[in-house]
Amino acid sequence: MEYHGLSKGTRKHKIIPISQYHSLSNFVRDLQQRCIHHNEKYKQYCIKHECLICYKCIIEHGKCNAVVPLEDVVSGVKTSKLLEDVEASLKDTLENIKRIREDREMNITSIQNEAIKITFEIDSIKQQINQHLDTLKNDFLKELARIVKYQNGVIQTVVSSLKDQEKAMTQFCMEIQNIKRHASDLQTFISMRVLQSKVTENDRRLESMIKNESLENVTIQLTIDDKIKNILTFVNTFGRILIKKSSPDKTHMQSHKNKQALASMPNTIQSINNFSIALELKIDTSSKWSRGCTMTQKRGFIFTDYFNANEKLVKLDAQCNTEYIIQLSSPYSAFDVELIDENTVAVTTGKSVGFGKRRGISIVDLTKRNVIKFIDLPNHTYGITFDGISLICCVEDRDLHMISSIDYSITTVPNTVLPWFSYVSTYACKIFFAVYTMGPRYGSLRMKIFLKRHVELR
């Protein structure tokens, strides 16, 4: 310490205890403080290249106009705005990591809770099925007991009648033996005629039983309902585990700079008139009335042709050449189209009128090129979209209809009654639909936005 105070080169050096120096992290202590090219102390700083340089490096930076002494750069750096920004950025990054980690941990917990909920739901459904089967079994066994009792009663009545006849015939056989031994010829003759009439009467009773099917053999057999068999044959799983992904609110990056920028940003809404558009591509669809379009996963296009009595789908390849056409004129139609998967599309019928015309949604197989299912809806259908789980369709003078892609069950979104020629789309958990209205500009579109409602599919 005494030497540093006496030496002209080191008298201005700040001295700290060695313990404090060792408290610095390795990356700080290992920082290179000498020029890696010349092994000389850094003396100056090139602002243009943002690098430290020694006195030998000046030759390489001779044309740089922004070379300043290193002392001017590092002087007061601990209280500089730059260090404050770095410290704030570190805190922001730490806070972002912490918040995102907590969000991911919460996601793990929510998945575990959902798994428990699904398990309980499966057990509940299983219990309901078992209870329903037990009820069916008990009802069936009651019906079986009733049938057995009735059929046994019918047969028992016949058996009782036959026993009476058997007893009478046995008595007559004994009588004929006594007559043969002890009766006179006249008594024998008269008795013989009486006994013959009894035999004839009993034969007639037996023939009557045979004719009225009283003596038919009765068997009981079990025929299992096909729906019960289908459970064992076709039901191979309890259901499907759907993985839904959405952007969490807590995983966006935050920084004090962004907050300051947002705080200073004026609260204005940009007018749609300020947007500019440019024509990228013009496609010849060969459709006279194109009302709907969708893009395939292979960058092809599918257009509808809503022309009267010649409605069809037009498939274009990635080069916009016509690949094939699917006719949908009768009893269907083709207003709007939406891709469900690479081989399946949903097509609305639009204003479908006339004998035999149907109103709803056609599910079209693009490989077979025909309608494989039709979903009837209560009125004319126009715009349609698919959110990955449900088809969402505009139905004239009705609320938006949501059709499950799993079992085609139908629900509606309240307070969304739409007129004809309405279109719908989804983005960021919202439903956007365009409402066709007659106004100063014929056929203008008014945009309305509704939060998409969650519909639990069962």
Secondary structure, 3 states (H helix, E strand, C coil): CHHHHHCCCCCCCCCCCHHHHHCCCHHHHCCCCECCCCCCECCEEECCCCEEECCCHHHCCCCCCCEEEHHHHHCCHHHCHHHHHHHHHHHHHHHHHHHHHHHHHHHHHHHHHHHHHHHHHHHHHHHHHHHHHHHHHHHHHHHHHHHHHHHHHHHHHHHHHHHHHHHHHHHHHHHHHHHHHHCCHHHHHHHHHHHHHHHHHHHHHHHHHHHCCCCCCCCCCCCCCHHHHHHHHCCCCCCCCCCCCCCCCCCCCCCHHHHHHHHHCCCCCCCHHHCCCCCCCCCCCCCCCCCCEEECCCCCEEEEECCCCCCEEEEECCCCCEEEEEECCCCCCCCCEEEEECCEEEEECECCCCCCCCCEEEEEECCCCEEEEEEECCCCEEEEEECCCEEEEEEECEEEEEEECCCCCEEEEEEEEECCCCEEEEECCEEEEEEEECCCCCCEEEEEEEECCCCCCC
